[in-house]
Amino acid sequence: MKFNIIELEEVDSTNKYAKDNIEELNNFDVIFTKRQTSGRGRMGRVWEADNKSLAFSIVIKDSKLLNDFESLSIISAAAVFRALSTKCDKVSIKWPNDVYIGSKKVCGILSEGISYDKLVGIIDGIGINVNNSSLPLDTATSLFMETGKEYNIKDILFSVLNNFDDLITKHFNGNNEYLDIINENNYLFGKTAYAEINKQKKLVKIYNVLPNNHLVIEYDGNKKEISTGEISFHLND
């Protein structure tokens, strides 16, 4: 696939820019900015980025991917994992699409569907802490903070895109390597955590990710599979 990179000096949010211009943008256009002032993560969290962070959004209009939202989310995380694990040890994926170094988050991904009468596009927003020397949350980290080295932001961007291309192409051809990547580097595997299920707080044990992209958990003596968006974990409760 061929990516067309649209570079902006500053924007409130690469996802918002992509959504506002979805009709003019093409499949696999990439919105890249040096500074993002009002980015959003999952659960409404703020994700700002300066020239020490990498913020970009991939526009998805491919019909096969539009019908495969859950795979796309995990493939994005697997692509980031591949790019970062060549720079740093202890990289893992917290299902479905956060990337961690050790016990701290280094990357967040927000995939948003754009619908009119039907789904016309997905905006795959990715934010990575690269050269940050400090961060507002002690649960977050950066490549620089973990390795003591600075990195070329665009090199990281191109590495993620190349890995995304490879994993998507393999997926289309029936090779779901992205599932092997998340199961071999599953931050949650074997952990116990509190989670809200049917409005009740439960202590659950977390297992592997299935071929349908669902996560296997166990609580009250029974195993169950859950899809993205159905649950949030509180590992430190």
N, C-alpha and C positions, 0 to 999 in steps of 0.2 A: 504494500500500500504506500501511497505517497502522501506525506504530510506537508501542508502549506502553513508556514508559521507567520502569524500576524503579530508583530512586536509593538507593544505600547509602552510609552515611558511611565505612565501612571494611569490607574483605573480604580474605580471603587471596588469592583469584583470582576474577575475574568468570567465567572459563571454568568453574572448579570449581563455583562457585555455580550456574551454569546447568545443568551436568551433574547435580549433586545434586538439582536441582529440575525436571528435564526433563519429568516427567510432568505437573506442574502448570502449567508455562509454555506459552505459546501462540506460534504462528508470528509472528515479527517482534517479540517482546518483546525489549527492550534492557536489559541489566544494566549500570548505570553507577555507578561508585564514585569518591569523592573521594580515597580512599587504598587502594592495593592492595599487600599485604605480601609475597605469594609467587606473583606471576604468573610464567608460563612462556612462553618464546618457542620457536621452532623449534630442533631439535637439543638440547632440554633446557636451553636458556639461561634465566637468570632475568631477569624484567622486572618490577621494582617500580615503583610510581607513587605520588607524593604529590599534593598539590593543585596542583602546577605541571605535572603531566602529565595526559594524557587516557587513561583505561583503560575499555574497555567491551566487551561481547560481545553479538552479535546471535544470537538463537535462530531457527534455520531448520527449519521442518517442512513447507514446501511441497514436494509430491511432485516437481514438475518440477526444483526446485533440488537435491533430494536425489539425483537421478540425474545431476547436472551439477556435480559437486564441483570439477573443475578450472576451469570457467568462473567459479564463485563465488569462488574464490581470487583470480583475476586481476581480476575485477570489483571486489572489495573494495579492492585496491591502486589501481585506476583511480579509484575514488571518493575515496580519500584524496588521490591526486595532484591531482585537480580542486580539492578543498578547499584544499590547501596552496599550489598554484601561483597562487592569487589573492592570497596573502600574501607570496610569496617567489619569486625567480628560481632557476634551476638545479635545479628539482625533477625527479626522474626515478624510474623504477620498475626495480628489480633483480628480474628474473623469478625466481620467480613472483609474490611478493607483499611484498617489502620496498620501502620508499620512502626515497629518498635526497635530500639537498640537497648538491650538489657531490659530494664523494667520501665523505660521511659519512651514516650511517643516522639517519633521523628517526622512522621508523615501522616496527614489526614486526607481522605478522599471523599468528595461529595458528588454523587451522581444524581442528576435531576432530569426527569422526563419533561418534555415540552409537548403539550397536547392542545389541539384545537378540537375538531370532531374526532380525531384519532391521534395516536402518538406520532409526531413528526420528527422528533429528534431527542437525543440524550446528550446532556452536557456533563462531561466527566471532568470535574474539577480536582486538581491535585496540588497540594501544598507541602513542600519539604523544607525543613530547617537545615540549611547547608553551612553557612559560615557564621552563624550567630554565636557570639561569645557569651551571651546571657539571654534568658527567656523569662517572661512574667510568671510562668507556672513551673513549680519544681517537679511536676510530672512530665515535663517535656525536655527534649535534648536536641542537639544538632550534630552533624558530622564533625564540625570543628571541635565542639565540646568533648566529643568522644575520642578523637584522634589527634587533636592539636595541629591539624593541617587545614589549610584553606584550599578550596576547590573552585574550578571554573564552573559557574552556574550553568552556562549553556552546554558544557560537556555532560553535566548531569541530566539536563533536559533531553539531549540527543540519545543518551544511554537509555533513559526510560522509554522514549518513543521507539527506539530500535527493539527493545525487549517486548514492548507492547505489540509491535508489528509481528514479531516472531511468535508470540504466544497466541495471538488472535488467528494468525495463519494456520498454526498447528491445530487450534480448536476447530476451525472450519473444516480441516482435513481429518477430523476424528481423533486427534491426539490431544488429550486434555492434560498436558504437562503441568498446567497451572494448579491442578488439584494435588499433584505430587508435591509441588513446591509448598503449598500451604500446609499440607499434612506433615511434611518433613520439618517444617519450621513454624509450627502452630504454637503461638504464644500461650494460648489458653489450654492446650492439651494437658490433661491430668490434674488441672487446677480445680479447686472448689471455690465457688463464689456465690454471693447472694444475687438473686435475680427476681424481678417482678413478673409473675406468671398469673394470668387471670386476676390481676389486681391484688395478688397475695405475694408476700415476700417469701421466697423459697431458697434453701441452700442446695445448690446443684453441683454436680461433678460434670466436667466438660470433656468430651471425647473428640473424635475425628470429624472431618467434613466429608459428606457423601457425594457421589457423582451428580446428584441433583442440586448441589451447592448448599444443602441444608447441614446444620451442625447437630451432632448427637449430644444430648445432655441426659443426665440421670437425676431424678429427685423422687422422693417418697418411694424408693425401691423400684421405680420403673424408668426405662429408657424412652426418650422421645426425640424426634427430630424437629428442628425449628428452622424457619426461613428468616432471611434478613428483615429487620424491622420489627420482628415479633418480641424482642427481648433486649434488655440492656443489663450488663453485668457490673457488679460493684465488688471488685476484688479486694478492696481494703476495708470493707465493713466488718 
